[in-house]
Amino acid sequence: MLEYLDSEKLFEISRQTMDFYEEHFEIDYPFDKYDQVFVPEYTAGAMENAGLVVFTEDYLFRHKPTRSEQMDYYNTVVHEMAHMWYGNLITMKWWGDLWLKESVATFYGYYALTQASEFKESMLHFTQEVKGRALKADQYSSTHPIVTPCPDTNVAFQNFDSITYEKAASMIQQLIFIMGFEQFRKGLVALLKKYSYSNFDHNDFLDLMQGFSSISLKDWANKWLHTAHVNTLVLERHQDGQVYLKQGIQNSEFAEIRPHKLRLEAFQSSNMEKIDEKEVFIDDERQLVFELKEAHKDSFLFINQGDHAYARTYLDRETWLQLPEKLANFEEPLDRQVLLNCVFNMIEDSIISPLDYLNEFATLFDKEASDSLKVSIIENAILYYYAYLPETIVKRMAPQMINLCLAQLDRKDLHYDVKSEWFRLYLIACDAASEVNQLVDMINSNSFKSLELDTKKKWSLLRKLAFHYHPRTEDCLEKMLLIDNSDAGKKDAHAVRCALRKDKLQMFEEVMSDQKNSADFLRAAMSSFFHRAQRQECEPVVQAYFQKLPQVFKDRDRIFSRSMSRVMFPTSFLKESLNFTIDLLPKVNNSSLKRSLLEHRDYLLKVEKIRNEFFA
């Protein structure tokens, strides 16, 4: 795999960020050496051993990586380097404060990349990826406070999750906005110097940072560190022109109103001239923020400008109706992403229909200048098309989607990353036999339309053929292995062969009893079940899956069990899986399995609610 390592760029990014950290933290690199090692079958992704960072070889791309993939990789590099100071030089006293080291490293993985490298748009990806995962996880009934009782390492392993990493990092971003960046930085420097080569806990952290803060951090932390779930924020208009910032809670069982600091803006709808702006600190349910004149009652209202707050934010109705036309008026890509995130929140919380977005997304795409946002717009279209729409509507919309994708793939002015997403949507939409037939010739081609077809895309094509039992799949597979016979390529080939099998129940039993193949190969097999094109063959496996699940968590290792509950879960069988999950949950004693089932249940209930609300 050495031929896939871009060592020159890796060393350049590493040097740039190490220089940044030494200056920013005011402490020289604290160890004698710094090694970076890539290994196969590494399930953790990366690990920040002092002076020796280990990465999974999945970061050695066998295909032409998109800029987003590169950014994810180098973000990991920078994240692990941050741990040399914040995680190795100092670290938490016990696993209940795991967030102490992971939140700062997660935030700085993006911030340092923005400041020190070519990836100047990294903080945009923080908004897209980090907050997105945090807000999703924090809605599940399996969520937990950032500071969590941790009696043993089994519980600790469960907390390597989006709450500990992404929510805590988003909370750090909010704290930075409250304290001011320089004050926060000074606090970190003081922390590093006081606790060098020793341990601290969250109370030590708060006590020290208090010296650099104008608000009571103990009071603030009680509501942020020790409570779970996410708040909602929306601007509420009244007929008299008064506009209130309204804070809500999505789960009344865990009701907690929190303090938030955020930036608000109001624009004249006719010409988008700014008529008001302010920073607001809200710690109750409702607060007056604007008093609009009669001529400005239809203003475009921007909530959470700059993306400093951690909350599910919504657009008011007047602003939502103006958004497709007015979004391009905002120069900063981050501003446009924040506004789009409001729309995504509204769809996922059943406030507006996914079709409202899908009917507008091509227009939004055409008006968008940022490649990163173009990718985000398509990614969400894929999610809503594939996951939230009933199959009847998907089939009806497929020709329209295919034609749209083909038209975009014909364009020569689009960035490679953007075209790659259009290609992914195209593959998802191609489910009719005539459409699948057209995919065969692509395996032997180096391009489709004006898009380069690298090994990753060709393996995706091959997987699509396999799910549809195309008769030429085996021939194409042999040709692909001549192109890519790496360990990773063999894993992809195994996934294709598994997808081709019609004896799914027998295959399931084989996977469940397999004690020889590697974790990667087993995950590849697990990913080859429950495709919607193989509904008839996979239907008997659904019941077998739920029957076997508790025993697997009892008898097999943590990696296999987690893979089975995450990778293999039969999401496409919505009603069946929801019923089995609800029935199984009261009988489950294993905390890891219960947590996984709760998250799946909550997701399936959300999909069901969207479909019932808009497509019943």
Sequence and secondary structure as in RCSB ss.txt:
>XXXX:A:sequence
MLEYLDSEKLFEISRQTMDFYEEHFEIDYPFDKYDQVFVPEYTAGAMENAGLVVFTEDYLFRHKPTRSEQMDYYN
TVVHEMAHMWYGNLITMKWWGDLWLKESVATFYGYYALTQASEFKESMLHFTQEVKGRALKADQYSSTHPIVTPC
PDTNVAFQNFDSITYEKAASMIQQLIFIMGFEQFRKGLVALLKKYSYSNFDHNDFLDLMQGFSSISLKDWANKWL
HTAHVNTLVLERHQDGQVYLKQGIQNSEFAEIRPHKLRLEAFQSSNMEKIDEKEVFIDDERQLVFELKEAHKDSF
LFINQGDHAYARTYLDRETWLQLPEKLANFEEPLDRQVLLNCVFNMIEDSIISPLDYLNEFATLFDKEASDSLKV
SIIENAILYYYAYLPETIVKRMAPQMINLCLAQLDRKDLHYDVKSEWFRLYLIACDAASEVNQLVDMINSNSFKS
LELDTKKKWSLLRKLAFHYHPRTEDCLEKMLLIDNSDAGKKDAHAVRCALRKDKLQMFEEVMSDQKNSADFLRAA
MSSFFHRAQRQECEPVVQAYFQKLPQVFKDRDRIFSRSMSRVMFPTSFLKESLNFTIDLLPKVNNSSLKRSLLEH
RDYLLKVEKIRNEFFA
>XXXX:A:secstr
 GGG  HHHHHHHHHHHHHHHHHHHTS   SS  EEEEETT TTSEEEETTEEEEEGGGS SS   HHHHHHHHH
HHHHHHHHHHBTTTEEESSGGGTHHHHHHHHHHHHHHHHHHSS TTHHHHIIIIIHHHHHHHTTSTT   SS   
SSHHHHHHTSSTIIIIIHHHHHHHHHHHH HHHHHHHHHHHHHHSTTEEE HHHHHHHHHTT SS HHHHHHHHH
S  S EEEEEEE TTSEEEEEEEES GGG     EEEEEEEE TTT  EEEEEEEEE SSEEEEEE  GGGTT E
EEESTTS   SEEE  HHHHHHHHHHGGG  SHHHHHHHHHHHHHHHHTTSS HHHHHTTHHHHHHH   HHHHH
HHHHHHHHIIIIIS HHHHHHHHHHHHHHHHHHHT SSS HHHHHHHHHHHHHH  SHHHHHTTHHHHT SEETT
EE  HHHHHHHHHHHHHTT TTHHHHHHHHHHH  SHHHHHHHHHHHHHH S HHHHHHHHHH  SS HHHHHHH
HTTS  GGGHHHHHHHHHHHHHHHHHHHHHS HHHHHHHHHTS  TTSHHHHHHHHHHHGGG   HHHHHHHHHH
HHHHHHHHHHHHHHH 
